Amino acid sequence: MKVTVTQNYPHKWEFQGTFPTFPKGTPVAMAQEEDSDFPGWYACDIAGHTPYIPGVFVRDGKLTRDYNPTELIQAAGDKLEIHEIVHAWLLATNDKGITGWIPAECVVSTDN
């Protein structure tokens, strides 16, 4: 799926930074409560980093898949290719080949 960014991101949330890819099986300590802005996402501690993670990516305190929590910094008008949608966030690649997460509310579909 192809989308166009409709608003600069990050805009109202703090950018969490760039992270390594954590391999399947990495231990994860998750917050007990979901993020109030994004249900299904949790603050966590993973290998000394403190990003957010979809709860569906963790079982028995470990990653069920490889996971990189890096967010995309994008400007309105940028084009993205979407790979996955998880609880109102999109895993996407921009035209520079950089892959990361962006909230679905920041884009509009350009597929016909």
Disulfide bonds with the S-S distance in Angstrom:
none
